[in-house]
Amino acid sequence: MSNAALEKLVWVLIYGGLLVVCLSLFLGRQGSPLAWPLGIAGALAALVGAVLIVVRARRDAAPPG
């Protein structure tokens, strides 16, 4: 996977995960049973995105050309 593709994946996971966490907060106020599973899934997605930032930082830069 190229560095550019990895960076795109990182931000999709972070922002998507945080959006799902916010959605779960709204659902939790309505008493929906989906609130906790969505919150956990969103938090895990954001966490995976944060870990991938560290992975991207430790990768070598792409060779020129």
Summary of the structure (lengths in Angstrom):
residues: 65
radius of gyration: 15.3
end to end distance: 16.5
largest distance: 54.9
contacts: 171
relative contact order: 0.21
helix: 78%
strand: 0%
